[in-house]
Amino acid sequence: LVLDNIFIGVQADSIARQEESPPMFALFGWLFCVVFTAELLLRLFALRRQFFKFGEWWNYFDLTVVTLQVAEEMIIAILGRDRDVMTSMRVVRALRLLRILRVLRVIRFVSELKKVVYLIVGSLPSFFWAMVLLALLIYALAIFFTQLVADARTPHGEQWEVLHEFFGSTLVSALTLYQAVSGGVDWQQIATPLVQQVSPFVGVVFVMYSLFAVLVLLNLVTGVFVDGAMRLSRADKEIELLEKAYQLFQKTDADGSGDVTWLEFKNRLSSPEMSKFFEALEISMARADDLFQIIDHSEDGKLSLEELVAGGLMLQGPAKAID
């Protein structure tokens, strides 16, 4: 997937320079086409009807992309690679750019990268409502500035041309207000004609808007992202702890009694499952005896799965007042 994306980038760069495609491009094109087609056919053979089951959208996406890639290579093989043919295939060549999105599948195999994407996606709802608040503020002030500039209109003067460029309509005013807080336009270029041609009060309102949007609202958006990321991270750690506790219980309950005695717990201290469980709790394995006694709520010298999970969740993270 990564090599195919690099190849697409090199090929696009060659087309932008209006160079003739070297024969090596055709060879690599067929090579990637054969590899992806073979991989898709193997998955179809292995999964059969499961390949099309509900929820496997990546499978449908792969099927579409590979079909377009095969069709493109066959058309080029039949009609050739001259400029007229390539021009008439612009739509197909544009659709082939969908292959670039396949590189997103690599995210599934890199845990840290997958976690970052998961946090970003989970923070999108909060980010959306923060953007709605910013849009409402910009729209209200856009109407305010447009109306005031229109009432103070003068037929001549360089400053008036600047005002008309920045506040000639509601949509233009909204764009100007967004540019003023996002770095598109320096706020002084907008505030100066407002003060000189309209009113110093209007200039003060614009400056206060810039201060509020930059120092408060945009920092609020950052805070929303951080808060959302922290909440999702805590939830992800809890799910990870539940999985590790279940794996540990399955490995430690040697006799299948449904309970883990202190002897069974002690004998598994050197196991990978036990190391991962203590690592998730951020507790030293030297405190294993104390841990067992704390989470043994029934005080019968045995741990059930419920006690192990509940005790792990209680001990995970910093201590609270109730602890």
C-alpha positions in Angstrom: 0.0 0.0 0.0 2.8 2.4 0.9 4.8 1.6 -2.3 1.7 2.0 -4.4 1.0 5.5 -2.9 4.6 6.5 -3.6 4.2 5.3 -7.2 1.0 7.3 -7.6 2.8 10.4 -6.3 5.8 9.9 -8.7 3.4 9.4 -11.6 1.3 12.5 -10.8 4.5 14.5 -10.6 5.6 13.3 -14.0 2.1 14.2 -15.5 2.3 17.7 -14.0 5.7 18.2 -15.7 4.0 17.0 -19.0 6.7 14.3 -19.5 6.3 11.2 -21.5 5.5 8.2 -19.2 8.5 5.9 -19.2 7.9 2.1 -19.8 8.8 1.5 -16.1 5.5 3.2 -15.1 3.5 0.6 -17.2 5.5 -2.2 -15.6 4.9 -1.0 -12.0 1.2 -0.3 -12.8 0.6 -3.9 -13.9 2.7 -5.2 -11.0 0.6 -3.4 -8.4 -2.6 -4.3 -10.2 -1.7 -8.0 -10.2 -0.7 -7.9 -6.5 -3.9 -6.2 -5.3 -6.1 -8.3 -7.6 -4.5 -11.5 -6.2 -4.9 -10.3 -2.6 -8.6 -9.5 -3.2 -9.3 -12.8 -4.9 -7.6 -14.7 -2.0 -9.8 -12.8 0.5 -12.9 -13.6 -1.6 -12.0 -17.3 -1.7 -11.2 -17.4 2.1 -14.2 -15.4 3.3 -16.7 -16.2 0.6 -20.1 -14.8 1.7 -18.5 -13.3 4.8 -16.6 -10.9 2.5 -19.9 -9.0 1.8 -21.3 -9.1 5.4 -22.7 -5.9 6.8 -20.2 -3.6 8.3 -17.2 -4.6 6.2 -17.1 -1.4 4.3 -13.3 -1.7 3.6 -14.1 -4.8 1.6 -16.5 -3.0 -0.7 -14.1 -0.1 -1.0 -11.2 -2.5 -2.0 -13.4 -4.2 -4.5 -14.3 -0.9 -6.1 -10.8 0.4 -6.2 -9.3 -2.9 -7.6 -12.0 -3.1 -10.3 -11.3 0.5 -11.4 -7.6 -0.2 -11.4 -8.0 -3.4 -13.6 -10.3 -1.5 -15.9 -7.8 1.3 -16.3 -4.9 -0.9 -17.0 -6.9 -2.9 -19.6 -8.1 0.3 -21.4 -4.5 1.6 -21.5 -3.2 -1.8 -22.8 -5.8 -1.8 -25.6 -5.8 1.9 -26.6 -2.2 2.8 -25.7 -0.7 5.6 -23.6 -0.7 8.5 -26.1 -1.8 11.9 -24.8 -5.2 11.9 -26.5 -6.2 8.6 -24.8 -4.9 9.7 -21.4 -6.9 13.0 -21.7 -10.1 11.2 -22.5 -9.5 9.0 -19.4 -9.4 11.9 -17.0 -12.4 10.7 -15.0 -11.0 7.2 -14.6 -7.6 8.6 -13.6 -9.3 10.9 -11.1 -11.1 7.9 -9.5 -7.9 6.0 -9.3 -6.8 8.5 -6.6 -9.2 6.6 -4.3 -6.3 4.2 -4.1 -4.5 6.7 -1.9 -7.1 6.3 0.8 -6.2 2.6 1.1 -3.1 3.6 3.0 -5.4 4.4 5.9 -5.6 0.7 6.4 -2.1 0.8 7.7 -3.4 2.6 10.8 -4.9 -0.7 12.0 -1.5 -2.2 12.4 0.1 0.7 14.3 -1.4 0.9 17.8 -0.2 4.4 18.7 -1.3 5.8 15.3 -4.7 4.1 15.7 -5.1 5.6 19.1 -4.4 9.1 17.8 -6.9 8.7 15.0 -9.4 7.2 17.5 -9.0 10.2 19.8 -9.4 12.7 16.9 -12.6 11.0 15.7 -14.0 10.9 19.2 -13.4 14.6 19.7 -15.2 15.6 16.5 -18.7 16.0 18.0 -17.3 18.5 20.6 -15.3 20.2 17.9 -18.4 20.5 15.7 -20.4 22.3 18.4 -17.5 24.7 19.1 -17.4 25.5 15.4 -21.1 26.1 15.4 -20.7 28.6 18.3 -17.9 30.4 16.3 -20.0 30.4 13.2 -23.0 32.0 15.1 -20.7 34.7 16.5 -19.2 35.5 13.1 -22.6 35.6 11.4 -24.1 37.9 14.0 -21.1 40.3 13.8 -21.0 40.1 10.0 -24.5 41.5 9.9 -23.6 44.2 12.4 -20.5 45.3 10.5 -22.1 45.1 7.0 -25.0 47.3 8.1 -22.8 49.9 9.8 -20.4 50.1 6.8 -23.3 50.4 4.4 -24.8 53.3 6.5 -21.5 55.1 6.6 -20.9 54.7 2.9 -19.0 57.5 1.1 -18.6 57.5 -2.7 -14.9 58.3 -2.9 -11.7 57.5 -1.0 -9.2 54.7 -0.8 -10.4 53.7 2.7 -13.9 53.2 1.4 -12.6 50.8 -1.3 -10.9 48.8 1.5 -14.1 48.8 3.6 -16.1 47.6 0.5 -13.6 44.9 -0.1 -13.8 43.6 3.5 -17.5 44.4 4.3 -19.3 44.6 1.0 -21.8 41.9 1.8 -22.7 39.7 4.7 -20.8 36.7 3.3 -17.8 38.8 2.6 -17.9 40.2 6.1 -18.2 36.7 7.6 -15.1 35.7 5.5 -13.2 38.8 6.7 -14.0 38.1 10.4 -12.9 34.5 10.0 -9.6 35.6 8.3 -9.0 38.1 11.1 -8.7 35.3 13.7 -7.2 32.6 11.5 -4.2 34.5 10.1 -5.7 35.2 6.7 -5.7 39.0 7.1 -3.9 41.2 9.7 -6.6 42.6 12.1 -5.0 46.1 11.9 -5.7 46.3 8.2 -9.4 45.9 9.0 -9.6 47.9 12.2 -7.9 51.1 10.8 -10.5 51.9 8.1 -13.3 51.1 10.5 -12.0 53.6 13.0 -11.3 56.3 10.4 -14.3 55.9 8.1 -17.1 54.5 10.3 -16.6 55.1 14.0 -14.0 54.5 16.7 -16.6 52.5 18.6 -16.9 50.1 15.6 -13.1 49.7 15.6 -13.2 48.8 19.4 -16.0 46.3 18.8 -13.8 44.6 16.1 -10.8 44.6 18.3 -12.8 43.0 21.2 -14.1 40.4 18.8 -10.6 39.5 17.8 -9.5 39.3 21.4 -12.4 37.1 22.4 -12.1 34.8 19.4 -8.4 34.3 19.6 -7.8 34.3 23.4 -11.1 32.6 24.5 -12.9 30.8 21.8 -10.0 29.2 19.9 -8.4 28.2 23.2 -11.8 26.7 24.2 -11.7 24.6 21.1 -8.2 23.4 22.1 -9.5 22.6 25.5 -12.5 20.7 24.1 -10.1 18.5 22.1 -7.9 17.9 25.1 -10.9 17.1 27.3 -12.4 14.8 24.7 -9.1 13.0 24.2 -8.6 12.5 27.9 -12.1 11.0 28.3 -11.6 8.7 25.4 -8.2 7.7 26.7 -9.6 6.8 30.1 -12.4 4.7 28.5 -9.8 3.0 26.3 -7.6 2.2 29.3 -10.6 0.7 31.1 -11.5 -1.5 28.2 -7.8 -2.6 27.9 -7.8 -3.4 31.7 -11.0 -5.5 31.4 -9.4 -7.5 28.6 -6.1 -8.0 30.6 -8.1 -9.0 33.7 -10.1 -11.6 31.8 -7.0 -13.1 30.2 -5.3 -13.2 33.5 -8.3 -14.9 35.2 -8.5 -17.5 32.4 -4.8 -18.4 32.7 -4.7 -18.3 36.5 -7.8 -20.4 37.3 -6.0 -23.6 36.6 -8.6 -26.0 38.1 -11.6 -24.2 36.4 -13.3 -23.6 39.7 -14.4 -20.1 38.8 -12.2 -18.6 41.6 -8.5 -17.8 42.0 -6.8 -18.7 45.2 -3.7 -16.8 46.6 -1.5 -19.9 45.7 -2.7 -19.8 42.1 -2.3 -16.1 42.0 1.2 -16.3 43.4 2.3 -19.1 41.0 1.4 -16.9 38.0 3.3 -13.8 39.1 6.0 -14.5 36.5 3.6 -14.9 33.6 3.2 -12.3 30.9 -0.5 -11.9 31.7 0.3 -11.0 35.3 2.9 -8.5 34.2 0.5 -6.8 31.8 -2.2 -6.6 34.5 0.2 -5.0 37.0 1.5 -2.6 34.3 -2.0 -1.5 33.5 -2.6 -0.8 37.3 0.8 0.9 37.6 1.5 -1.2 40.7 4.7 -2.9 41.5 4.5 -6.7 41.5 6.2 -6.7 44.9 2.9 -5.5 46.3 1.0 -8.6 44.9 0.1 -9.8 48.4 -1.4 -6.4 49.3 -3.2 -6.2 46.0 -4.8 -9.6 46.5 -6.1 -8.7 50.0 -7.4 -5.3 48.8 -9.5 -6.7 45.9 -10.7 -9.8 47.9 -13.9 -8.1 49.1 -15.4 -11.3 50.3 -12.3 -12.0 52.4 -12.4 -15.8 51.7 -8.9 -16.0 50.3 -10.3 -16.4 46.7 -10.9 -14.0 43.9 -13.8 -14.2 41.5 -13.7 -12.7 38.0 -16.0 -9.9 39.2 -13.7 -9.1 42.2 -10.7 -9.0 39.9 -12.3 -6.7 37.4 -13.9 -4.4 40.0 -10.8 -4.2 42.0 -8.7 -3.4 39.0 -11.0 -0.6 37.9 -11.0 0.8 41.4 -7.2 0.8 41.7 -6.5 2.1 38.2 -5.5 5.7 37.9 -4.9 8.3 40.7 -6.6 7.9 44.1 -9.9 9.6 44.8 -11.3 10.9 48.0 -13.6 7.9 48.4 -10.6 5.6 48.0 
